[in-house]
Amino acid sequence: MTDSNLADVRRDFTRVSPEIVAQAAKYQAAILADVAGRRGTLDRVAPVAPGMKLAGPALTVEVRAGDNLMIHAAMAMAKPGDVLVVDGKGDTSCALMGALMINACKVMALGGIVIDGAVRDTEELRELGFPVFAVAANPNGPTKFIPGRINWPISAGGVAVSPGDLVVGDADGVVVVEREKAASLLPLAAKKVADEAKRMDDIRAKRALKPGWLDAALRAAGVLKEGESL
């Protein structure tokens, strides 16, 4: 292992491809989470405004709770389309980012911000429209002098996130898919969308309102006896 791999700031990493990002952006976070095995969703992290959406490769940032020094450093390194994913330790005692930093991110054409922590200036952020996902808002500002790490594996919202992973967010929240796995999920997502569209047509037409799998699942759970049905 080289010294560059051991450094707290890793400048180079493999990103999920722009083509995969563009295809994944067509799907809801819920669809991708389902086909990923119902995993990868960040707990408590939500958009500042419901209409915000993002999709892109993760640029991971680990900070000490309440300090945003390494977020500034990550912004200086980020490329257009990158989604900053910040392990803020779930701390909401102060905001790690506000309108100044996030306006800069928009000008830099980043893909969005995901913070396991708090932000501030939320009215301005809603007007800005740049996608920001966080745990909470707090008017208190951070310190900016404690070292951290960039582009190492982190934990955000209870989910492991590696640099370059696919990050997709919408009104329901954020899902992270491993970079190596992302392409394989796209056909599954397309099939699930088609299946759900057919099911919705049946519901609206009042056909088969009871799911076809329900009786078997109830029997497997011991709720119904063998041969019984609702």
Helices and strands as residue ranges (DSSP letters): H 3-6, H 18-24, H 29-35, E 46-47, E 54-62, H 69-77, E 83-87, E 95-97, H 99-107, E 112-115, E 118-119, H 122-128, E 132-134, E 136-137, E 149-150, E 154-156, E 159-161, E 166-170, E 173-177, H 179-204, H 214-220
